[in-house]
Amino acid sequence: MTDSVDLIDTHCHLTFPEFSGRVGEVLANASRVGIRGAITISTSTSNARECLALAKSHDNLWCSAGVHPLYCDEPCEWSALGEVGRDAKCIAWGELGLDAFHSKPPIEQQLTVLEDQLAVLEGLRGDGLEKPVVIHCRDAFDRLIPILRACTLPAPRFVFHCFTGGPSEMRALLDFGAMVSFTGVLTYKNARATQEAALLPPADRIMVETDSPFLSPEPHRLIRPNEPRYVTHVADKLADLRGVKHGVMRAQLAANCKRFFGI
C-alpha cells in the first residue's frame, strides 16, 4: 500500500471568482499530486447550471445541483435541479441544509427553502432520479437532523460536509446514519474538539474535501485560495489522528468516495 492512491476532492467551488479562467490549471495541479478529480458544488439553481457547464468541460470534474442555505434568498428555479440532475456529470444533490451561525438569510427563510428543496428531491427520487445529498449544517444539528429524518431520502445517502463540530455533533449524525466529510479545519491546532470527533466514525463513513476556495489546511493555511491539490493534507491528518498509515487511509477514502458518489 502506497501514498499514491488517487483521491477525489469531494467538495469544492470551482465556479467561484477565485478560479475564473484557471480551472484547468487547478485540476492539473491536483492531478500532479495524485488527486484524480473533484466535485464542484452548487450553491443555487442558477449556479447548478454553471457547475454542470464547467464539469462537462473537464473529464476529471463532476458537479452537484442544489441550493445552499446562505444563498436561499436568491431566485429558486426548482426545475433546474431535474434538468441538471439528469446529466451524468451531476452526481449529487446539494449542498443544502441550515446555517444558524449567520443571521442572514433568516433561519425561517432557510427552513422554507430546505423543505421545498427536499420535496423536490423526493419527487425526483420517485421519478427514478436518485443521488446522494451533500448537507451543510452549521450550529443547527438539533434542528436539521429531525427534518432530514422525517423525509423519505435514505439517511446513508447524506454526507455532512465540512464537519467542524465536536463529539456530540458527530454522534448525532452517526446515529442518524449519515456519512461525514472533513476539511482543512481538521489540521488546525485549535480544532481539538473536531480532531477528537474524527476518531468516532467507522472508517467506511468518512470522506475528505477542501471546500476551496476556503479553509486552506496546514501547512498551507496562509495560502489563498485553497485548491483541490491540498486535500492530501486533510487525508493525511486524518490518518495520523486515527493511527493508520497514510496509504491505508487514502485507499479507504477513495473507496468510500467511489461507493457514495459512484465515481
Secondary structure by P-SEA (a helix, b strand, c coil): ccccccccccccccccccccccaaaaaaaaaaacccbbbbbbccaaaaaaaaaaaaacccccccccccccccccccccaaaaaaaacccccccccbbbbcccccccaaaaaaaaaaaaaaaaaaaaacbbbbbbbbbcccccccaaaaaaccccccccccccccccaaaaaaaaaacbbbbbccccccccaaaaaaaaaccccccbbbbcccccccccccccccccccccaaaaaaaaaaaacccaaaaaaaaaaaaaaaccc
